C-alpha cells in the first residue's frame, strides 16, 4: 500500500537564498567565461604584435645587411661543400674557374673568393641594369605625347595606345635591340675613360709601354721643338758678329769732360783712324804690285794651292790672290789678338756659349773660337743671300705686271713713276728694300721654319725625342694616351701592368 506523503513547502526565505546562490554561480561562470575570452583576446593581440615585430625587424634590415647575411650564409654552406670534396674534384673546380692549382686549403680559399666576386659582379650588373631601365623609363615618361608617338614610329610600334602602354612597348623593343647591353658598354667606356683621365702622365706612359702602345705624336713633338727654336730666335736675322768681352774702360765711371776736350779727343781718334786706313791702303798697293810682278804661271800655281779658279785675265787673278792673302793676314792678326787675352780667352768662349773641356790649351781654344766665328759669318752671309733672292723674286713678280699697274703702285706709295716699265720696277724694288725689309724677313723666317719642320719630320723618332728631352719639352699628351689606350683595350681587352716581382722574374728568365 502506498503511503501518501504531504508536500513540504519551504519557506520563501530559504528558496530565495537558493535562487541567489544559483544566480551567483551563474554570474561567476559568466565572469570566468569573460575572463577566458579576454585572456584569449590578449593572447591573440600578443601573437599579432609578435608577428608585426618580426615583420618590422625584417623590414628594418637594410639591403646591405640582407646581402651581407645571405652572402655569409652562402659562403658558409659552400665552404662545407668544398671541405667535403675530394682533392681531384676540388682541382677540377679550381681549373674550371681559371684558378691556380695549389694546396687544398689555399684552393678552397681562392674558390670562395672567386665565387663571392662572381656573385658580387652579378649583383652589380643587376643593379646597373635596373638603373638603366629606370633611367630609360623616366626618359620616356618625360617626353610629350607627340614625341612619344614619334619614338614609337621609329621602333615600328603602331596603333592607338595609352602612354604607359607606349612606354612599355618601346622599352621591350629597345631591350630586344640590345639596348641594355649597349647602354652598359657605353657606361663602362665612360667610366674607364674617366679612370684613365684621372691618371698622371707618367702612369699613362707606363701603361702604354706595358701594352706596346706608342704614346707620342711625332707631328706634335716637331711643332713643339720648332716653337722653342723660334722663341730662341733661330729663324730671325742671325748676328754676323761674336759677343765681345766688356771693355774695362767702359765699366769705369765716365769722367766729366767739357765739350772742347771731347772734340779734341774725337779729332785725335779721327786722325788716328785716317792714318791707319792710309797705311792699310799703302800696304795693299804694295802687295798688289808684288803680285802683278809675278808671271801667270806663278799666279796660277799659288791659286791652285788655295784651290781657287785659275781662269781669267791677269788682273783678275791678282785680285783673287790678293783677297786670299788679305784674309790670311787678317786671320794671323786675329789669332794674335785672341792669344793676347790670356785667361780672359776662356771667359770669351763661355760668353759665346762655346763648350771648352778641362785642360784645353790656348791654341786649341783660339782655333775653336775662330771656327765658331767663321760659322757665324757663313750663316749671316747665307741669310743675306736669302734676302737678296727674296728681292729678286719680288722684282720678277713686279716685272710680270703691266705698266699701268706699276704706275698705280708707285702712286700708292708716293713714288715718282719715272719713264718706262723698268724704271717703275726699280723704284718699287728700292722702296721694298727701304721699307719692306721687315716683311721680307718675316717671309724668310716662315720659309726657314717650314724647312726646319720638314727636316725634323725626317728624323728618327728616338733621336727626335732625345732632342726634345734636351730642350726640356713635354712630349706627352694625356688625351692622346687615353684615346690610344681605350682603342687598344677595346680590341685586345684590359691592360694588366706587371708587378715589380713579375718584372724581376721576366728579367731573370
C-alpha positions in Angstrom: 0.0 0.0 0.0 1.4 3.2 -1.0 2.0 5.7 1.6 0.9 9.2 0.7 3.1 12.0 1.9 2.3 15.6 2.2 4.2 18.0 0.1 6.5 20.1 2.2 6.6 23.8 1.2 9.7 25.5 2.2 9.6 29.0 3.4 10.2 31.8 0.9 13.3 32.9 2.6 15.0 29.5 2.0 14.0 29.4 -1.7 15.2 33.0 -2.2 18.6 32.1 -0.8 18.8 29.1 -3.2 18.0 31.4 -6.2 20.5 33.9 -5.1 23.1 31.1 -4.8 22.3 29.9 -8.3 22.4 33.4 -9.7 25.7 34.0 -8.1 27.1 30.8 -9.6 25.8 31.9 -13.0 27.5 35.2 -12.6 30.7 33.6 -11.6 30.5 31.3 -14.6 29.9 34.3 -16.9 32.8 36.2 -15.3 35.0 33.2 -15.8 33.9 33.0 -19.4 34.5 36.7 -20.0 37.9 36.4 -18.3 38.8 33.5 -20.5 37.7 35.4 -23.6 39.8 38.4 -22.5 42.8 36.2 -22.0 42.3 34.7 -25.4 42.0 38.1 -27.0 45.1 39.3 -25.2 47.0 36.2 -26.4 45.8 36.9 -29.9 46.9 40.5 -29.7 50.3 39.4 -28.3 50.7 36.9 -31.1 49.8 39.5 -33.8 52.2 42.1 -32.1 54.9 39.5 -32.2 54.3 38.8 -35.9 54.3 42.5 -36.6 57.5 43.0 -34.6 59.1 40.2 -36.7 57.9 41.8 -39.9 59.2 45.2 -38.7 62.5 43.6 -37.8 62.7 42.1 -41.3 61.8 45.5 -42.8 64.3 47.2 -40.6 67.1 45.1 -42.1 68.8 47.2 -44.8 69.6 45.9 -48.3 73.3 45.9 -47.5 72.7 43.9 -44.3 70.5 41.4 -46.2 73.1 40.9 -48.9 75.8 40.5 -46.3 73.7 38.0 -44.4 72.9 36.0 -47.5 76.5 36.1 -48.6 77.7 34.9 -45.3 75.2 32.0 -45.4 76.1 31.1 -48.9 79.9 31.2 -48.1 79.4 29.1 -45.0 77.4 26.5 -47.0 79.8 26.5 -49.9 82.8 26.2 -47.5 81.3 23.0 -46.1 80.7 21.6 -49.6 84.3 22.4 -50.6 85.7 20.8 -47.5 83.7 17.6 -48.2 85.1 17.4 -51.7 87.8 15.1 -52.8 91.1 16.7 -53.9 90.6 15.8 -57.6 87.1 17.3 -57.6 88.4 20.4 -55.9 91.1 20.7 -58.5 88.6 20.4 -61.3 86.5 23.3 -59.7 89.6 25.5 -59.5 90.7 24.7 -63.0 87.2 25.5 -64.4 87.3 28.8 -62.6 90.7 29.6 -64.1 92.5 29.4 -60.7 95.9 28.1 -60.0 96.1 24.5 -58.6 97.8 24.5 -55.2 97.3 23.3 -51.6 93.8 22.2 -50.7 93.2 24.9 -48.1 94.5 27.6 -50.3 92.4 26.3 -53.3 89.3 26.4 -51.1 90.0 30.0 -50.1 90.7 31.0 -53.7 87.5 29.3 -54.9 85.4 31.0 -52.2 86.8 34.4 -53.1 86.3 33.8 -56.8 82.7 32.7 -56.4 82.0 35.6 -54.0 83.4 38.0 -56.5 81.3 36.4 -59.3 78.1 36.9 -57.1 79.1 40.5 -56.4 79.6 41.2 -60.1 76.3 39.6 -60.9 74.6 41.8 -58.2 76.3 44.9 -59.5 75.2 44.1 -63.1 71.6 43.6 -62.0 71.8 46.9 -60.2 73.2 48.6 -63.3 70.5 47.0 -65.5 67.8 48.2 -63.1 69.3 51.7 -63.1 69.4 51.7 -66.9 65.8 50.5 -67.2 64.6 53.1 -64.7 66.5 55.8 -66.5 65.1 54.8 -69.8 61.6 54.7 -68.3 62.0 58.2 -66.8 63.4 59.5 -70.0 60.3 58.2 -72.0 57.9 59.5 -69.3 59.4 62.9 -69.6 58.5 63.0 -73.3 55.4 64.7 -74.5 52.8 62.5 -76.2 53.7 63.7 -79.8 57.3 63.0 -79.2 56.5 59.6 -77.7 54.4 58.7 -80.7 57.3 59.7 -83.0 59.6 57.4 -80.8 57.1 54.6 -81.2 57.1 55.1 -85.0 60.9 54.8 -85.1 60.6 51.4 -83.3 57.8 50.3 -85.7 55.1 50.5 -83.0 51.7 51.5 -84.3 48.1 51.6 -83.0 46.2 53.7 -80.5 47.9 53.1 -77.2 48.0 54.8 -73.9 51.1 56.5 -72.7 52.1 53.7 -70.2 51.5 51.1 -72.9 53.6 53.0 -75.4 56.5 53.3 -72.9 56.3 49.6 -72.1 56.3 48.7 -75.8 59.3 51.0 -76.6 61.3 49.6 -73.7 60.6 46.0 -74.8 61.6 46.8 -78.3 64.7 48.7 -77.0 65.7 45.6 -75.0 65.3 43.3 -78.0 67.7 45.6 -79.9 70.3 45.1 -77.2 69.7 48.5 -75.7 70.7 47.4 -72.2 74.0 45.9 -73.4 74.8 48.9 -75.4 74.0 51.2 -72.5 76.2 49.1 -70.2 79.0 49.2 -72.7 78.7 53.0 -73.0 78.7 53.4 -69.3 81.7 51.1 -68.9 83.5 53.1 -71.7 82.8 56.4 -69.9 83.9 55.0 -66.6 87.2 53.6 -68.0 87.9 56.9 -69.8 87.3 58.8 -66.5 89.7 56.4 -64.7 92.4 56.9 -67.4 91.9 60.7 -67.4 92.5 60.8 -63.7 95.9 59.2 -64.0 99.0 61.3 -64.3 101.2 61.3 -67.4 104.0 59.0 -66.1 101.4 56.4 -65.1 99.7 56.6 -68.5 103.1 56.4 -70.2 103.9 53.2 -68.2 100.6 51.8 -69.2 101.3 52.5 -72.9 104.8 51.0 -72.6 103.5 47.7 -71.0 101.0 47.3 -73.9 103.4 48.4 -76.6 101.4 51.5 -77.5 103.2 54.5 -79.0 102.2 57.4 -76.7 103.8 60.1 -78.9 102.5 62.1 -81.8 105.5 62.9 -84.0 103.9 66.0 -85.6 103.2 67.5 -82.2 106.7 66.9 -80.9 108.1 68.5 -84.0 105.8 71.5 -83.6 106.9 72.0 -80.0 110.6 71.8 -80.9 110.1 74.3 -83.7 108.2 76.6 -81.4 111.0 76.6 -78.8 113.6 77.2 -81.5 111.5 80.1 -82.9 111.4 81.7 -79.4 115.2 81.3 -79.2 115.4 83.4 -82.4 116.7 80.6 -84.7 114.7 81.8 -87.6 115.3 85.5 -87.2 118.1 87.5 -88.8 121.3 86.0 -87.4 124.0 88.1 -85.9 127.2 88.4 -88.0 129.5 89.1 -85.0 130.5 87.2 -81.9 129.9 88.5 -78.5 132.7 90.6 -77.1 134.2 90.9 -73.6 133.2 94.1 -71.8 135.7 96.9 -72.1 137.4 97.7 -68.8 137.4 101.4 -69.5 133.7 101.3 -70.3 133.0 99.7 -66.9 134.6 102.6 -65.1 132.6 105.6 -64.2 132.9 108.1 -67.0 134.8 111.3 -66.2 133.1 114.6 -66.8 134.7 116.4 -69.7 133.9 119.7 -71.3 132.9 119.9 -75.0 136.3 121.2 -76.1 138.1 118.2 -74.6 135.6 115.8 -76.2 136.0 117.4 -79.6 139.8 117.3 -79.3 139.6 113.6 -78.4 137.4 112.9 -81.3 139.7 114.7 -83.7 142.6 112.7 -82.4 140.7 109.5 -83.0 139.7 110.6 -86.4 143.3 111.4 -87.4 144.5 108.0 -86.0 141.8 106.1 -88.0 142.7 108.1 -91.1 146.4 107.3 -90.7 145.6 103.6 -90.1 143.5 103.4 -93.2 146.2 105.1 -95.2 148.8 102.6 -94.0 146.4 99.8 -94.9 145.9 101.2 -98.4 149.7 101.6 -98.9 150.2 98.1 -97.7 147.5 96.8 -100.1 149.0 98.7 -103.0 152.5 97.3 -102.2 151.1 93.7 -102.1 149.3 94.2 -105.4 152.4 95.5 -107.0 154.3 92.4 -105.8 151.6 90.1 -107.2 151.5 91.9 -110.5 155.3 91.3 -110.8 154.6 87.6 -110.9 154.1 85.6 -114.1 150.8 84.0 -115.0 152.2 80.6 -114.2 153.3 81.7 -110.7 149.9 83.3 -110.0 148.1 80.1 -111.1 150.4 78.0 -109.0 149.6 80.0 -105.9 145.9 80.0 -106.7 146.0 76.2 -107.1 147.4 75.9 -103.6 144.3 77.7 -102.3 142.0 75.7 -104.6 140.8 78.8 -106.4 139.8 79.3 -110.1 142.8 80.0 -112.3 140.9 81.1 -115.4 140.6 84.8 -116.3 142.8 87.8 -117.0 146.0 88.5 -115.0 144.4 91.4 -113.1 141.5 89.2 -112.1 143.9 86.6 -110.8 145.9 89.2 -108.9 142.7 90.5 -107.2 141.7 86.9 -106.3 145.1 86.1 -104.8 145.2 89.5 -103.0 141.9 88.8 -101.3 143.3 85.4 -100.1 146.5 87.0 -98.8 144.5 89.7 -97.1 142.3 87.1 -95.4 145.4 85.1 -94.2 146.9 88.3 -92.7 143.6 89.1 -91.0 143.5 85.6 -89.6 147.1 85.8 -88.3 146.3 89.1 -86.6 143.1 87.7 -85.2 144.9 84.8 -83.7 147.5 87.0 -82.1 144.7 89.2 -80.7 142.9 86.2 -79.1 146.1 84.7 -77.7 146.9 88.1 -76.0 143.7 87.8 -74.0 145.3 85.2 -71.7 142.9 84.0 -69.0 140.1 86.1 -70.5 140.0 83.8 -73.6 138.1 81.1 -71.7 135.6 83.7 -70.5 135.1 84.9 -74.1 134.3 81.3 -75.2 131.8 80.8 -72.3 130.2 84.2 -73.2 129.6 82.9 -76.7 128.3 79.5 -75.4 131.3 77.5 -76.7 132.0 74.4 -74.7 135.6 74.0 -73.6 136.9 70.9 -71.9 139.2 71.0 -68.9 142.8 71.3 -69.7 142.2 72.7 -73.2 145.3 74.7 -74.4 145.1 78.3 -75.5 145.9 77.4 -79.2 143.0 74.9 -79.2 140.7 77.5 -77.7 141.7 80.0 -80.3 141.0 77.6 -83.1 137.7 76.7 -81.6 136.7 80.3 -81.3 137.8 81.1 -84.9 135.8 78.1 -86.2 132.7 79.3 -84.5 133.3 82.8 -85.7 133.6 81.6 -89.3 130.4 79.6 -88.9 128.6 82.7 -87.7 129.8 84.6 -90.7 128.7 81.9 -93.0 125.2 81.8 -91.5 125.0 85.6 -91.8 126.1 85.5 -95.4 123.6 82.8 -96.2 120.8 84.8 -94.7 121.8 87.8 -96.8 121.7 85.6 -99.9 118.2 84.6 -98.9 117.2 88.3 -98.6 118.7 89.1 -102.0 116.8 86.1 -103.5 113.6 87.3 -101.9 114.0 90.8 -103.5 114.9 89.1 -106.9 111.6 87.1 -106.7 109.7 90.3 -105.8 111.3 92.1 -108.7 110.3 89.2 -111.0 106.8 89.4 -109.7 106.7 93.2 -110.4 108.1 92.7 -113.9 105.1 90.5 -114.7 102.7 93.3 -114.1 101.5 95.8 -116.7 102.9 99.4 -116.9 99.5 100.8 -115.7 99.5 98.6 -112.6 103.1 99.5 -111.8 102.3 103.2 -112.2 99.4 102.9 -109.9 101.5 101.0 -107.3 104.1 103.9 -107.5 101.4 106.4 -106.9 100.0 104.5 -103.9 103.5 104.6 -102.3 104.0 108.3 -103.2 106.8 107.3 -105.6 107.6 109.1 -108.8 106.7 106.7 -111.6 109.6 107.6 -113.9 109.7 106.7 -117.5 109.1 103.2 -118.8 108.3 99.9 -117.1 111.8 99.1 -115.9 112.0 102.4 -114.1 108.7 101.7 -112.3 110.1 98.3 -111.2 113.4 99.7 -110.0 111.7 102.4 -107.9 109.3 99.8 -106.4 112.2 97.4 -105.6 114.2 100.2 -103.9 111.1 101.1 -101.9 110.8 97.5 -100.8 114.4 97.4 -99.7 114.0 100.5 -97.7 110.5 99.9 -96.1 109.6 96.3 -96.9 112.6 94.6 -95.3 110.7 93.6 -92.1 108.0 91.9 -94.3 110.7 90.2 -96.4 112.5 88.9 -93.2 109.1 87.7 -91.9 108.7 85.7 -95.1 112.2 84.3 -94.9 111.5 83.3 -91.2 108.4 81.4 -92.3 110.3 79.6 -95.0 113.1 78.7 -92.6 110.5 77.5 -90.1 108.9 75.2 -92.7 112.2 73.9 -93.8 113.1 73.1 -90.2 109.8 71.3 -89.7 110.4 69.1 -92.7 113.9 68.4 -91.5 112.7 67.3 -88.1 109.9 65.1 -89.6 112.5 63.1 -91.4 114.4 62.4 -88.2 114.2 59.1 -86.4 111.6 59.2 -83.6 114.1 58.2 -80.9 116.5 61.0 -82.0 113.7 63.5 -82.1 112.6 62.6 -78.6 116.2 62.9 -77.4 116.4 66.3 -78.9 113.1 67.4 -77.3 114.2 66.0 -73.9 117.4 68.0 -74.1 115.2 71.1 -74.7 113.0 70.2 -71.7 110.0 69.8 -73.9 106.9 67.9 -72.7 106.4 65.3 -75.4 103.3 63.6 -73.9 99.7 64.5 -74.4 97.3 62.9 -71.9 94.3 63.0 -74.3 96.2 61.1 -76.9 97.4 58.4 -74.5 93.9 58.0 -73.1 92.5 57.6 -76.6 95.1 55.1 -77.7 94.8 53.0 -74.5 91.0 53.0 -74.9 91.3 51.8 -78.6 93.8 49.1 -77.6 91.6 47.8 -74.7 88.5 47.7 -77.0 90.4 45.5 -79.4 92.6 43.4 -77.0 91.0 43.7 -73.6 92.1 45.5 -70.4 95.8 46.2 -70.0 97.3 44.5 -67.0 100.5 46.1 -65.8 103.2 43.7 -64.5 104.1 44.0 -60.8 107.6 44.6 -59.7 108.2 40.9 -58.8 106.8 39.8 -62.2 109.2 42.2 -64.0 112.2 40.9 -62.0 111.3 37.3 -62.8 111.0 38.2 -66.5 114.4 39.8 -66.4 116.0 36.8 -64.7 114.3 34.5 -67.3 
